[in-house]
């Protein structure tokens, strides 16, 4: 069963997501990052710009290099070659999350984002998933 973690109170969701993906990449795991189309395009740019010293190889899930690339970007329900980790930046529950060993929900300090996250939390809990939370404001 998928392990679900909520990382909440991220002051900058895209920057935190980039740092998180860098950490996952450095650990040797593969990750899929999910969000709506506009958010994924912003996240793609953020991965290129957030650190001058790091290169994080990433492509969109439909790219021919996707099977060999450790970080995939996905804006819809997608069939992915990776099932290790899913990072959700979207305000909705990814329909395909249960294919992954672990799901990390990144939640900003924006009230709308927090409200949507509460709904996702209830969704996972009501279906029996183990859910944990990490308050980034206290980290």
C-alpha positions in Angstrom: 0.0 0.0 0.0 1.3 3.5 -0.9 2.8 5.4 2.0 1.5 9.0 2.0 3.4 12.0 3.5 2.3 15.6 3.6 5.0 18.2 3.7 3.0 21.4 4.7 3.7 25.1 5.2 6.1 25.3 2.3 6.6 29.1 1.8 7.6 28.5 -1.9 6.1 25.3 -3.2 8.2 25.1 -6.4 11.5 25.9 -4.6 10.7 23.4 -1.9 9.7 20.8 -4.5 13.0 21.3 -6.3 15.0 20.8 -3.2 13.0 17.7 -2.4 13.4 16.3 -5.9 17.2 17.0 -5.7 17.3 15.1 -2.4 15.4 12.2 -3.9 17.6 12.2 -7.0 20.8 12.2 -4.9 19.5 9.2 -3.0 19.3 7.2 -6.2 15.6 6.9 -6.3 13.4 7.8 -9.2 10.5 10.3 -8.9 7.5 11.5 -10.9 6.3 15.1 -10.2 2.6 15.8 -10.8 0.8 19.1 -11.2 -1.4 20.9 -13.6 0.2 21.9 -16.9 1.0 25.5 -16.0 2.5 24.4 -12.6 4.6 21.7 -14.2 6.0 24.2 -16.8 7.0 26.5 -13.9 8.5 23.6 -12.0 10.5 22.6 -15.1 12.0 26.1 -15.2 12.6 26.0 -11.5 14.6 22.8 -11.7 16.9 24.5 -14.2 17.3 27.7 -12.2 17.1 27.0 -8.5 20.7 25.9 -8.0 23.8 26.9 -10.1 25.7 23.9 -8.8 23.2 21.1 -9.5 21.9 19.4 -12.6 18.8 17.3 -12.1 18.1 15.3 -15.2 14.3 15.5 -15.9 11.9 15.2 -18.9 8.2 15.1 -19.4 6.7 11.6 -19.0 6.0 11.3 -22.8 9.6 12.0 -23.8 11.5 9.1 -25.5 14.1 9.4 -22.7 11.6 8.9 -19.9 12.6 5.3 -19.1 16.2 6.3 -18.5 15.5 9.6 -16.8 15.3 9.6 -13.0 12.9 12.6 -12.7 9.7 12.7 -14.7 7.2 15.6 -15.0 3.5 14.7 -15.5 0.5 17.0 -15.8 -2.2 14.5 -16.2 -3.0 10.9 -15.4 0.1 9.2 -16.8 1.5 5.8 -17.3 5.1 6.0 -16.0 8.0 3.7 -16.0 8.8 4.7 -12.4 6.9 3.6 -9.4 9.2 4.6 -6.5 8.0 8.1 -5.6 5.3 10.5 -6.7 5.5 14.1 -5.6 2.2 15.9 -5.9 2.2 19.7 -6.4 -1.4 19.8 -7.6 -4.5 20.7 -5.6 -6.2 17.4 -6.5 -5.5 13.8 -5.8 -3.6 12.1 -8.6 -5.8 9.3 -9.9 -2.8 7.0 -10.4 -1.1 7.5 -7.0 -1.7 4.0 -5.8 0.9 2.6 -8.3 3.7 4.3 -6.3 5.4 3.0 -3.2 5.4 6.5 -1.7 3.5 9.7 -2.3 4.7 13.1 -1.0 2.1 15.9 -1.0 3.7 19.3 -1.0 1.4 21.9 0.6 2.1 25.7 0.7 1.1 28.1 3.4 -1.7 29.4 1.1 -5.1 28.9 2.7 -6.7 27.6 -0.6 -3.9 25.0 -0.9 -4.2 24.0 2.7 -8.0 23.5 2.3 -7.4 21.3 -0.7 -4.8 19.4 1.2 -7.2 18.7 4.0 -9.6 17.2 1.5 -6.8 14.9 0.1 -5.8 13.9 3.6 -9.4 12.8 4.4 -9.5 11.0 1.0 -6.4 8.9 1.9 -7.4 8.3 5.5 -10.9 7.2 4.6 -9.4 4.6 2.3 -7.0 3.2 4.9 -3.7 4.7 3.8 -1.2 5.5 6.5 -0.7 9.3 6.4 2.0 11.3 8.1 2.7 15.0 8.2 5.8 17.1 8.3 5.5 20.8 9.3 8.1 22.6 7.3 7.6 25.7 9.5 9.1 23.8 12.4 11.9 22.2 10.4 
